[in-house]
Amino acid sequence: MIRYTTRRFHPLLLFQRHGSVLPFSASVALPCALLSVLLKFIMLHPELDLLRGDYKMADFLDLLNEPIAYSGFSALVGFFMVFRTQQAYHRFQSGATAVHEMRGEWFDSASSLVSFCKYSDTDVSKILRFQHKLVRLFSILHACALADLEGEKRATNGERDSTRIRAYNLPLIDVEGLDRESLLQIQQ
């Protein structure tokens, strides 16, 4: 998986090798470009007689001068670009929908647990403490899940750097209401 950073754009980012599709695409495109330069050179210099009387090759080169070949190729490339873009957008939309559904399911779970406490025979202060703690824990659970989706951030020395994960900076519901042992356990 490619880890993206959220830093400002710099023109040198276009030439980075890590996470780039440029090396693979260049390995495909460079031989094709060299072949097209060679064919164009042969077409522009018929006096060199590079074809040596091979009429099949001459007919093929005449075909390259026809605009139908270029329009067919352009239509094919356009179709592939639209298809790939549509697939990428669909994947993004599915992921965003899944995150919203996850949040909704946790909200339903927390509200069900809070409503189950209505029929408890325990002291009201203990029930309220439990309900408040439950809501705080679900808030932290959602932030931890978003942090997990965001991925690990590494410092320049290769160590895990949890200060750079944006999900840990989301507003939580009264974290100070939890005891220190619970917070340390969650942090690990």
C-alpha positions in Angstrom: 0.0 0.0 0.0 1.3 3.5 -0.8 1.5 5.8 2.2 0.7 9.4 1.2 1.8 12.4 3.2 -0.2 15.5 3.6 2.5 18.1 2.8 2.5 20.9 0.4 3.0 20.3 -3.3 6.5 20.7 -4.6 7.5 20.2 -8.3 10.1 17.7 -7.3 7.3 15.4 -6.1 6.6 14.6 -9.7 10.0 13.0 -10.0 10.0 10.9 -6.9 10.5 7.2 -7.5 8.7 5.7 -4.4 5.0 5.2 -5.0 5.2 6.5 -8.6 3.9 4.8 -11.7 6.4 6.6 -13.8 9.1 3.8 -13.9 6.7 1.1 -15.1 4.9 3.4 -17.5 8.2 4.6 -18.9 9.3 0.9 -19.5 6.2 0.4 -21.6 6.1 3.8 -23.3 9.8 4.2 -24.2 10.0 1.3 -26.6 6.8 2.3 -28.3 8.1 5.9 -28.6 11.3 4.7 -30.2 9.4 2.5 -32.6 7.2 5.4 -33.6 10.2 7.6 -34.2 11.8 4.9 -36.4 8.6 4.5 -38.4 8.2 8.3 -38.8 11.8 8.5 -40.0 11.2 5.8 -42.6 8.0 7.5 -43.8 9.7 10.9 -44.1 12.8 9.6 -45.9 11.7 7.3 -48.7 14.9 8.0 -50.6 16.9 5.9 -48.2 15.1 2.8 -49.5 15.0 1.3 -46.0 12.1 -0.9 -47.0 14.1 -2.6 -49.8 11.1 -3.2 -52.0 8.9 -4.8 -49.3 5.5 -3.7 -50.5 3.7 -5.1 -47.4 5.7 -2.7 -45.2 5.0 0.2 -47.5 1.3 -0.5 -47.4 1.4 -0.6 -43.6 3.2 2.7 -43.5 0.5 4.2 -45.8 -2.1 3.0 -43.4 -0.4 5.0 -40.6 -1.1 8.1 -42.7 -4.9 7.5 -42.5 -6.7 9.4 -39.8 -9.0 6.5 -39.0 -6.1 4.7 -37.2 -5.5 7.7 -34.9 -9.2 8.3 -34.2 -9.7 4.6 -33.3 -6.7 4.6 -31.0 -7.9 7.9 -29.4 -11.3 6.4 -28.8 -9.8 3.3 -27.2 -7.5 5.3 -24.9 -10.4 7.6 -24.0 -12.6 4.7 -23.1 -9.9 3.2 -20.9 -9.3 6.5 -19.1 -13.0 7.0 -18.4 -13.4 3.4 -17.2 -10.4 3.6 -14.9 -11.5 6.9 -13.4 -15.0 5.5 -12.9 -13.6 2.5 -11.1 -11.4 4.7 -8.8 -14.3 6.9 -8.0 -16.5 3.9 -7.2 -13.9 2.5 -4.8 -13.5 5.8 -3.0 -17.2 6.2 -2.7 -17.6 2.7 -1.3 -14.9 3.3 1.2 -16.4 6.6 2.4 -19.8 4.9 2.6 -18.4 2.1 4.7 -16.8 4.6 7.1 -20.1 6.4 7.6 -22.0 3.1 8.0 -19.4 2.1 10.7 -20.0 5.3 12.6 -23.8 4.7 12.3 -23.5 1.2 13.6 -21.5 2.2 16.6 -24.0 5.0 17.3 -26.8 2.4 17.2 -24.8 0.1 19.5 -24.0 2.8 22.0 -27.6 4.1 22.1 -28.9 0.5 22.5 -26.6 -0.1 25.4 -27.6 3.2 27.0 -31.3 2.4 26.6 -30.8 -1.1 28.1 -29.8 0.6 31.3 -33.3 2.0 31.7 -34.4 -1.3 33.2 -31.5 -1.8 35.5 -32.1 -2.2 39.3 -28.7 -0.6 40.1 -28.2 2.8 41.7 -28.9 5.7 39.4 -25.4 7.2 40.0 -23.7 4.0 38.9 -25.9 3.8 35.8 -25.1 7.4 34.8 -21.4 6.7 35.4 -21.6 3.6 33.2 -23.5 5.4 30.5 -21.0 8.3 30.4 -18.0 6.0 30.3 -19.7 4.0 27.6 -20.2 7.1 25.4 -16.6 8.2 26.0 -15.2 4.8 25.0 -17.3 4.7 21.8 -15.9 8.1 21.0 -12.4 6.9 21.4 -13.2 3.7 19.5 -14.3 5.7 16.5 -11.2 7.9 16.6 -8.9 4.8 16.9 -10.7 3.2 13.9 -10.2 6.3 11.8 -6.5 6.4 12.9 -6.2 2.8 11.8 -7.7 3.6 8.4 -5.4 6.5 8.1 -2.4 4.2 8.6 0.8 4.5 10.5 3.0 7.5 10.2 6.7 7.1 10.4 9.2 9.7 11.7 12.4 10.4 9.8 14.2 7.8 11.9 11.7 5.1 11.1 10.0 5.1 14.5 6.2 5.2 14.8 5.0 8.8 15.1 1.5 8.9 16.5 1.6 12.7 16.7 1.3 13.0 12.9 -1.9 11.0 12.7 -4.8 13.5 12.2 -7.5 11.1 13.6 -5.8 11.3 17.1 -6.4 15.1 17.0 -10.2 14.8 16.5 -12.4 16.2 19.2 -13.4 13.5 21.6 -16.2 13.4 24.2 -14.8 14.3 27.6 -11.6 12.2 27.6 -10.7 13.6 31.0 -13.6 11.7 32.5 -11.8 8.4 32.0 -9.4 7.0 34.5 -5.6 7.1 33.7 -5.3 3.3 33.6 -8.0 3.0 30.8 -6.3 5.8 28.8 -2.9 4.1 29.1 -4.4 0.8 28.0 -6.1 2.4 25.0 -2.8 4.1 24.0 -1.0 0.8 23.8 
